[in-house]
Amino acid sequence: MTRMDVEGFLRVLRERRSVRALEQRPVPRELLLKALDAARWAPSAHNAQPWRFVVITDDKVKLALAKAMGEAWERDLLSDGVPGEVARALVEESIRRFSRAPVLVLACLTMEDMHEYPDERRRRAEHAMAVQSVAAAVQNLLLAAHVLGLGACWYCAPLFCQEVVREVLGLPGHVEPQALVALGFPAESPEPPPRKPLEEVVHWERWGQGA
């Protein structure tokens, strides 16, 4: 890899943004397939590749999913003491954002090919490894979308209403909804987000030993 290739790759990492405003035009299938193909090349625990993706482009399905998740969120907001009119406004914006996205990609995990253990401690660790693997695949998806000229935003809403999502999309019991990625051509150019300095997040040899 040449120095230019290296610098170009690092620039892609720095320039990717969470794009929430998307144009109302279809995304060509070939672009979607390229982004999804990049996702499956992510590293995974045991190379089990525990990710599964549900691609949603049908407006009726998007709206049904957005409304169902919104109802679940509204219940949570009201139980937290959020005023009804505030909760309703938040939910309506959420429904609008998800239902109007040209593409929704639901990232899920399955434990089918992960290791099985008799004790709860190792079962929890194995599940966490599957979650980490799916997260790596989502990162690949986001980076590929950016390179392909698409905007994308990673939402964790499905984690808070997994059964609702499973019912709307007819997911089998072993498939766990993890994240929702909204995809489309960008209608905004977000400013660079703040990043903590390296010396705040990197420790050498032992905790507390900076550069």
N, C-alpha and C positions, 0 to 999 in steps of 0.2 A: 504493500500500500504506500503510495507516494505521500509526501508531506501535505500536498494539496488535498488528497483524499481524506487524510486524517483531520485536517483543519475543517474540511467540509462536513465531515461526520460530526465533529464536536459542535460546529455551528448549528446543525440540525437539532442537536440535543438542547442547545441554549435557546433556539428560536421557536420551538414548539410551544403552543399556547392552548389553554382551555378556551375554546371558542363556543360561546353559547348562542350567539345570533347567527343563524344559518339561512342561506337563500332558499326560496321556495321553488327549487327545480330538482328534477330527479338526478340521482347519482348513477352513472353508468355501471352496469353490473361488473364489467371487467375491472374497474377501479376497486369495487368492493371485494372482489375475489383476490386481488393483489394484496389488499390490506389484511384480509383474513388469512391468506397464505403466510404473510409475515408473522402473524400472531402465532401460528402453530410451530414456528421455528424458535420459540422462546425456550429457555432451559426449564426443566421440571424435575421434581423429586423422583428418583428411580427411572427417569425418562418415561414416567407413567402417562404424561400428557393428559392430566385430569380435566382439562378445559373442554367445554362444549359451548357452542355459540348458536343463539337463535336470532336470525336476521328478520327484522320486521319492517316491511315497506308498505303494507296495506293500511290505508288511512283508518279503516274501521277497527282493525286490530290495535293500531297505535292508540286510538281514542279510547277503546275499551280498557286497555292496560293503564293508560294515564288516569282515567276516571277511577278505576279500582284502587290504584296506588294512592290517588288523591284522597279518596274516602278513608283509607287506612291512616293516612297522615293527619287528616282533619281530626279523627278520633284521638290520636296521640296529642295533637296540639291542644285540643279542648281539655283533655285530662291533665295537661300541664298548666292549665289555667290561662291559656291564651284567649283573649276576647274573641267571641264568635266572628265578628266582622273582619278582624285581622286574620284569623285562621282561614276564613273563606277566601280572602284576597290572595293569601299565600298559595292556597290549593289551586285556585283558578289560574294563577300564573304558572304553576307547575304543570297543570293539565295542558295549557296552551303551549308551553315549551316542548313537552314530550310529543304531543299529538301533531305539532307542526314540523317537527324534525323530519327531513326527507327519509332518514334511515335510523332505526334504533337497533343496536346490537346488544342482546342480553348475554352477558358472560356468566357462565355457570360452572360448577365443578361437580365431578362425580368421584366417588371413592372406589369405583369398581376395580380399578387396576392398582390401587394403592395397597400397601402392606396391611395385614390384619394382626392385631395384638390382643391378648386376653385381658390386659389391664388398662384402666382408664387413662393413666398417665401417658402411655405411649400412643393410645388411640387419639388423645387430644393433640399430641405432637404431630402425628401423621396427618390429621385433618389440617393443622396449621400449615404443614408443608404443601398440602394441596391448595390451600388459599394463596400461599406465596407463589405457587406455580401459575395459578390463574392470573394473579396480579402481574407477573412477568409477561404473560401473553397479552394482557390488556395494554401494557406499556409498548410492546412491539406494534400492536394495532394502532395506537395513537401516533407513534413515530412514523409508521408507514403512511397513515392518513395524511400527516403533515407533508411528507415528501411528495405525495401524489396530488397535492394541491387542495386537500379537503380540510375542513375544520371539524374538530371533534371535542367533546367534553365528556368526562368520566363522572358518572353519578352513582352514588352508593344506595340510592333509595330502595332497591329491591331487598337489601339486607334487612330492612325494617318491616317488610311485609312479604316474606318469602312464600307463605301459603297462598296469599292473594295472587301473586305473580304466577305461581305454579298452576293455580286453578284457571286463570284467564288463558294461559298459553298451553294448557294440557301437558305440562311437564311430568315425566315419570317420577316416582318417589325418590329415586336415587340421584336425581339431578337437583342441585341446590343453586338457586339464583344468587349471584354475588354482586353484579354491577351492571349498569346500563350505560352504554356509550351512544350518544347522539352524534350522528354523522351527516355532513352535507357540505356544500360549498360555502366558505366563510362569508358572512355579511358584516364582519367587523375585524379590526386589527388590534387586539388587546395589547396594552402596554406590558412591558416586562414585569413579572411579579417579583416582589422582594425575596431575596435569598439570604439566609443566615451565612455569616462568614465561615470559611473553613475552620478557623481556629476555635469556633464555637461548637462545631459538630464533629470534629475529628480529634481523636485521642491516640497517642502513640504508646504502644506497649502496655500501659496501664491507664485506667481512668484518671483524668486530671493532668496527664502529661501531654502538653501541647507541643506544637512544632518548635 
